């Protein structure tokens, strides 16, 4: 038995849940809930590191780079999930934030555990997706020991990319190979070693922070409104109308009229209403303001 794994917090036995198999259903649920309640504090303790990571990601994406998640098992699935939700939420190109899991897309549905130990696959992935010095790679591993992730981060660093680790143990092997390491320690799992539980929840919260705060800094919101979405279905059309009404202070009909004039671009519709610009000029101003709606409005109205 390798001593490294025996010493991991995520591999220890939880003394509070040792008799879970003798609990009633209600007692089991309370145990899970009590353990889950420890996660937010563990994430909060890592905010200084998360802040560094967000600033790195913002710099990379602002300057033409991309963001890559790589992970294995639950960690890999969470990275793919977060990446896949960036285009509909923030209106970004699907290539801007990408998620990859050891074992490929099949591993999203079926456990393919052996691939997390493959150094060769980790290196090959980084080379296959074309990571460059402008990019940032986020490696996710609860134990901080997945060879696939460690090798991927090492290769990314060799190519000049920024590297960020998300783990659930302090002093992990992964920490030694990344520029910034985020390590919310949530303690032993309810079921020994089942890191899909507290560790996975902590990772999800961290990934939410990384992409959300990076996108806000990139001007993808107006106040806390999701203005960069495109009304590509009924739900998003309805949401766009509501966002335009809130941001521009208009009624349903006016919001719908300008949304159509803006070719279903919510952000552009708001700019047109608040400044009087037509669609073409509005697009130009948004481009000049690097996509920031607030700056575009202030700049235009100041000129006027």
C-alpha positions in Angstrom: 0.0 0.0 0.0 1.3 3.4 -1.0 1.8 5.7 2.1 0.8 8.8 0.1 -2.8 7.6 -0.3 -3.1 6.4 3.3 -2.3 9.9 4.5 -4.8 11.8 2.3 -7.7 13.5 4.1 -10.1 12.3 1.5 -9.1 8.7 2.2 -9.7 8.7 6.0 -12.6 7.1 7.8 -15.1 9.6 9.0 -15.7 9.0 12.8 -19.1 10.7 12.7 -20.6 8.3 10.2 -19.1 5.0 11.1 -22.5 3.5 12.0 -24.4 4.8 9.0 -25.4 1.3 8.0 -27.4 1.1 11.3 -29.1 4.4 10.9 -32.7 5.1 9.9 -33.3 6.9 6.6 -33.8 10.2 8.4 -30.7 9.7 10.5 -28.6 9.0 7.3 -30.0 12.1 5.6 -29.1 14.3 8.6 -25.6 12.8 8.6 -25.1 13.7 4.9 -26.5 17.2 5.5 -24.3 17.9 8.5 -21.2 16.9 6.6 -22.2 18.9 3.5 -22.6 22.0 5.7 -18.8 21.9 6.2 -18.1 22.6 2.5 -18.8 26.3 2.2 -16.4 27.2 5.0 -13.7 25.1 3.4 -14.2 26.9 0.1 -14.2 30.3 1.8 -10.8 29.6 3.3 -9.4 29.2 -0.2 -10.7 32.6 -1.5 -7.1 34.1 -1.6 -6.0 31.3 -3.9 -9.3 31.4 -5.9 -8.7 35.2 -6.4 -5.3 34.5 -7.9 -6.7 31.9 -10.2 -9.5 34.2 -11.4 -7.0 37.0 -12.2 -4.9 34.5 -14.2 -7.9 33.3 -16.1 -9.1 36.8 -16.8 -5.7 37.8 -18.2 -5.5 34.7 -20.4 -9.0 35.1 -21.8 -8.8 38.8 -22.2 -5.6 38.4 -24.3 -6.9 35.8 -26.7 -6.3 32.7 -24.7 -8.6 29.8 -23.7 -9.4 28.0 -20.5 -9.1 24.2 -20.3 -10.4 21.9 -17.5 -8.8 18.5 -17.3 -9.7 15.8 -14.7 -10.6 12.2 -14.1 -13.8 10.6 -12.7 -16.1 12.9 -10.8 -13.5 15.8 -11.1 -13.4 15.4 -14.9 -17.2 15.3 -15.1 -17.5 18.5 -13.1 -15.0 20.3 -15.4 -16.9 19.3 -18.5 -20.2 20.4 -16.9 -18.9 23.8 -16.0 -17.3 24.3 -19.4 -20.4 23.2 -21.3 -22.6 25.8 -19.4 -20.4 28.8 -20.3 -21.8 29.3 -23.9 -25.5 29.4 -23.0 -24.9 31.5 -19.8 -22.3 34.0 -21.1 -22.7 33.8 -24.9 -19.1 32.8 -25.4 -17.7 30.6 -28.2 -17.7 26.9 -27.2 -13.9 26.8 -27.7 -13.3 29.5 -25.1 -13.8 27.2 -22.1 -13.3 23.5 -22.8 -13.6 20.5 -20.5 -11.9 17.1 -20.9 -12.1 13.9 -18.9 -9.6 11.0 -18.7 -11.0 8.3 -21.0 -12.8 10.6 -23.3 -16.5 11.4 -23.6 -17.5 7.8 -22.8 -16.2 8.4 -19.3 -18.9 11.0 -18.7 -21.4 8.2 -18.5 -19.4 5.1 -17.7 -16.6 4.9 -15.1 -13.2 4.4 -16.9 -11.0 4.5 -13.9 -7.7 3.3 -15.3 -7.2 6.3 -17.5 -6.5 8.6 -14.6 -3.1 6.8 -14.1 -2.0 7.4 -17.7 0.8 9.9 -18.0 0.9 9.5 -21.8 -2.8 10.3 -22.1 -2.5 13.5 -20.1 0.4 14.7 -22.3 -1.4 13.7 -25.5 -4.5 15.6 -24.5 -2.7 18.8 -24.0 -0.9 18.5 -27.3 -4.1 17.4 -29.2 -6.1 20.4 -28.1 -3.3 22.7 -29.0 -2.6 24.4 -25.7 -0.3 27.5 -26.1 1.4 30.0 -23.9 -1.8 32.2 -24.1 -4.0 29.6 -22.5 -4.7 28.5 -18.9 -5.2 24.9 -17.8 -7.1 23.9 -14.7 -6.4 20.5 -13.4 -8.9 18.9 -11.0 -8.2 16.0 -8.8 -9.6 15.3 -5.3 -6.6 13.4 -4.2 -4.2 15.5 -6.1 -2.5 12.4 -7.4 -4.1 11.6 -10.8 -1.2 11.1 -13.1 -3.3 12.1 -16.1 -3.9 15.5 -14.6 -0.4 16.0 -13.2 1.2 15.1 -16.6 -1.2 17.3 -18.4 -0.4 20.3 -16.2 3.3 19.7 -16.5 3.1 19.6 -20.3 0.9 22.7 -20.4 3.5 24.5 -18.3 6.3 23.5 -20.7 4.3 25.1 -23.4 4.1 28.3 -21.4 0.4 28.0 -20.3 -0.7 29.2 -16.9 -1.6 26.2 -14.6 -4.1 26.0 -11.8 -4.9 23.1 -9.6 -8.2 22.3 -7.8 -7.7 19.5 -5.1 -9.1 18.5 -1.7 -5.8 17.8 0.1 -3.0 20.0 1.2 0.5 19.3 0.0 -0.6 17.1 -2.8 1.5 16.0 -5.8 -0.6 18.2 -8.0 0.2 21.3 -6.0 3.9 21.0 -6.9 3.2 21.3 -10.6 0.9 24.3 -10.8 1.2 28.1 -10.5 -1.8 28.3 -8.2 -3.4 25.5 -6.2 -6.9 25.7 -4.7 -7.3 23.1 -1.9 -10.6 23.2 0.0 -10.2 20.5 2.6 -13.6 19.1 3.5 -12.5 16.2 5.7 -13.2 12.5 5.4 -16.3 11.6 3.3 -19.5 10.1 4.7 -18.6 7.0 2.9 -14.8 6.5 3.0 -13.1 7.7 -0.1 -16.3 8.6 -2.0 -15.1 12.0 -3.3 -18.2 12.5 -5.4 -19.7 13.7 -2.1 -18.1 16.7 -0.1 -15.0 16.9 -2.3 -17.1 17.0 -5.5 -19.4 19.6 -4.0 -16.4 21.8 -3.0 -15.0 21.5 -6.5 -18.3 22.5 -8.1 -18.4 25.6 -5.9 -14.8 26.5 -6.9 -15.4 26.0 -10.6 -18.6 28.2 -10.3 -16.4 30.9 -8.8 -13.6 30.6 -11.5 -15.8 30.9 -14.5 -18.5 33.3 -13.1 -16.0 35.8 -11.7 -13.8 35.6 -14.9 -16.8 36.2 -17.1 -18.1 39.1 -15.0 -14.6 40.7 -15.3 -14.8 40.2 -19.0 -18.0 42.2 -19.2 -20.4 39.4 -19.7 -22.9 40.8 -17.3 -24.7 44.1 -16.7 -24.9 44.5 -12.9 -25.9 40.9 -12.1 -28.0 40.4 -15.2 -27.1 37.7 -17.8 -27.0 40.1 -20.8 -24.8 38.1 -23.1 -27.2 35.3 -23.7 -28.9 34.8 -27.1 -32.6 34.1 -27.3 -32.3 30.7 -29.0 -35.3 29.0 -27.5 -38.6 30.0 -25.8 -37.1 30.0 -22.3 -34.2 32.2 -23.3 -36.4 34.5 -25.3 -38.6 35.0 -22.2 -35.6 35.6 -20.0 -34.1 38.1 -22.5 -37.4 40.1 -22.5 -37.3 40.2 -18.7 -33.7 41.2 -18.6 -34.2 44.0 -21.2 -37.2 45.3 -19.2 -35.2 45.4 -16.0 -32.0 46.9 -17.5 -33.7 49.5 -19.8 -37.0 50.1 -17.9 -39.3 49.4 -20.8 -42.4 47.4 -21.3 -42.8 43.9 -23.0 -43.6 45.3 -26.4 -40.6 47.6 -26.5 -38.3 44.9 -25.2 -39.5 42.5 -27.9 -39.2 45.1 -30.6 -35.6 45.9 -29.8 -34.6 42.3 -29.2 -35.7 41.5 -32.8 -33.9 44.6 -34.1 -30.8 43.3 -32.4 -31.1 39.9 -34.0 -31.9 38.3 -30.6 -28.8 39.8 -29.0 -30.0 40.9 -25.5 -26.9 43.0 -24.7 -27.2 44.9 -28.0 -30.9 45.5 -27.5 -30.3 47.1 -24.2 -27.6 49.3 -25.6 -29.8 50.5 -28.5 -32.6 51.4 -26.1 -30.4 53.3 -23.6 -28.3 55.2 -26.2 -30.5 55.5 -29.3 -27.8 53.8 -31.4 -28.8 51.5 -34.3 -27.7 47.9 -34.4 -24.6 48.3 -36.5 -23.3 51.3 -34.5 -24.1 49.5 -31.3 -22.1 46.5 -32.4 -19.2 48.7 -33.2 -19.3 50.5 -29.8 -19.5 47.2 -27.9 -16.5 45.9 -29.8 -14.6 49.1 -28.9 -15.6 48.7 -25.3 -14.4 45.1 -25.3 -18.0 43.8 -24.8 -18.7 45.8 -21.6 -22.3 47.0 -21.8 -21.9 49.4 -18.9 -18.8 51.0 -20.4 -20.5 51.2 -23.8 -23.5 53.1 -22.4 -21.4 55.5 -20.4 -19.1 56.2 -23.3 -21.9 56.8 -25.8 -24.0 58.9 -23.5 -20.9 61.0 -22.5 -20.2 61.7 -26.1 -23.8 62.7 -26.8 
